[in-house]
Structures are given as C-alpha cells and as structure tokens.
Amino acid sequence: MIKNLWRIIKGTISDIIDEIYTLIGLFAGWLVLTGSAKVVIGKVIMIGFIVWIIRNRIKDFSGKE
C-alpha cells in the first residue's frame, strides 16, 4: 500500500517536472493579468492542472500510452 502510494507520488512529481516550462509559461501569463481575469484564469489553471494529474494517473493504471 505505502509502496504503491509512493510510486504514484513519485510518478506525479516526475510528470510535473517534465512539464515545468508549460507551468512556468502559465504562471507568467497569470502574473500579467489584473482584476477578475486573474481570478478566473487562476481557477481555470488550477482545475486544468488537477484534471491533468488525475488523467495521467488513470492512464498509468490502465496501461495505455
């Protein structure tokens, strides 16, 4: 159980590191926004990031590339 959880965490961190330039670009774009646009886009980025992590975990468990 703990080994499986560690494998999942390790894989997720590896995926995040692989996408670091995309995340930096999203963060830089978010920084230049102001007002309600910054709030809305910030929420969209966070939701998209969470969905991306969940999708990658499901893909890994199903064995599909």
N, C-alpha and C positions, 0 to 999 in steps of 0.2 A: 504494500500500500504506500509506504513512505517512498520507496524507490520509484514507484510509478509517478507519484506526485512530483518528486524531484526531477524526473525525466521531462515531465510536462513543463515545469517551471524553466528548466534549462533550455528546452526547445523554444519556448516563448521568448526568452531573453535573446537567444540566438537569432530568431526571426526579427526581433526589434532592432538588433544591431545591424542586420542585413539591410534594413530599410531606413537607416539613420539619416541619409541625405533627404529622403522624402519627408521624414518627420521634421527635419530642420527647415526645409522649404515651407511646409505647412505652418510651422511656428513663426517663421519670418513674415509670411503673409498675414498671419493673425495679428502680429505686432503693429502693423501699419494701419489696421482698421481702427475706427473710433465708434463710440456710442453703441447703439443697439446692434449694428452689424457685427461688432466684435463679439458680443454676447451670443448672437445667433450662430455665427460661424464657429465660435469656440465650442458650442454644444454639438454642432454637426461634426466637427473634427473628432471630438471625444466619442460620440456614438459610432462614427465610422471606424475609429481605432478599436473599439470594443468588439464590433461586429467582425472586423478583420481578424482579431485574435481568436474569437470563437470559431470562425470559419476555418482558420488554419488548424485548430485543434481537431475539429470534426474531420477535416481532410486527412490529417495524420492518422486518426483512428480507423478511418475507412480504408486506408492504404492506397488511395488514388492520388495521382500527381496532377 
